[in-house]
């Protein structure tokens, strides 16, 4: 199903922007200075050799990247990335101001929709999450939501198999190392038919990150190079905590985050120029009172959107974002308030690939109820994106002349025709008080819980073909056997 036309943010005129052109250029200039004068620690030996050959100064593991190499890498990377679903249909056009929403990954606990308790993820929870995302029309991609404790060594492979088997939507994947992402790639190849076809019609994006401040681990760089060499899309997103692993001020955090992204971009493009990469990162400040990274603080939202603005406007790259997450511990008013703020903010800003829908407790807990509720918020926001249509029928001059003063529009054919364009909620109550009472006097939270359970218990996703499923199982078995020998 082609979902690439679900974004009308361009109709909103100017996007939400926090930086002027001059401020973006200043951040870029300071970033270049940081990369060349302070440098970055690159833990990957082959990457250091590649960087030295390209003109970088290398002292031990510290690499100093010259301005010109950074500028070259920015120009070499593509400005758009097309992502396809399991059936091979175009699903996302990453670039410009197109906006897409999906979940996050690897939460250690889940907020149980049946009991309201925090507990560890199970294999069935992973399946339920994939099914829910597949069923929700406004969710564009899925991540694994939680950690797969059942398979401690090959958890990422089994997480991917669950996503692949329970949803046709594209994925953003996490992986332990090069072997892990290679196994995941093999499963995607089982669907596409060949590695070349997977590169031509990517099914997943690899999630990857540096370690702030200015450190690039061997594992992270190895995965970055693997994706580049195979022309598979990836990101390289710092998850900085300003005040702890980065400057506490917004401007300083953005400069450091930009430097970490660009160091990864240089390595990525040197491995294979023109390979697809998504630009952006997280800089959620540490609350020094409770020592927690504040996923949903105003500063975190501004930092994320500002870095994405630089990626879109100055570098002309696809952008990475965060959304619909909360520091709340249960599905309540705080969770919905914080999630909705993030949905609208990144939507109006035009950030391309926005993940973490359903995250709670600073990324430690996943809530399927927050996920289902946020689907409604995203739907409403996308209707706002439609803006105002200015053709003859929508201007409605003829019907206004016909009705005239003191008339009404209830019986007009024009009203019946265009009422179909009006946004209709799925879970939000619009009835009067008596109607609400007749329907059971339920709260929004109760209706969300009922809908979530209904999807878990009744929704049946489109399965893989028997041949595809057998190949995936074969790859999993081989990965488990190899892990057992280590």
Buried (B, 14 or more C-beta within 10 A) or exposed (E): EEBBEBBBBEEBEEBBBBBEEEBBEBBBEBBBEBBBEEBBBBBBEBBBEBBEEBEBEBEEBBBBBBBEBBBBBBEBBBEBBBBBBBEBBBBBBBBBBBBBBBBBBBBBBBBEBEEEEBEEBBBEBBBBBBBBBBBBEBBBBBBBBBBBEEBEBBBBBBBBBBBBBBBBBBBBBBBBBBBBBBBBBBBBBBBBEEBEBBBEBBBBBBBBBBBBBBBBBBBBBBBBBBBBEBBBBBBBBBBBBBBBBBBBEBBBBBBBBBBBBBBBBBBBBBBBEEBBBBBBBBBBBBBEEEEBBBBBBEBBBBBBBBBBBBBBBBBBBBBBBBBBBBBBBBBBEBBBEBBBBBBBBBBBBBBBBBBBBBBBBBBBBBBBBBBBBBBBBBBBBBBBBEEEEEEEEEEBEEBEEEBEEEEEEEEBEBBEEBEEEEEEEBBBBEEEEEEEEEEEEBEBBEBBBBBBBEBBEEBEBEEBEEEBBEBBBEBBEBBBEEBEEE
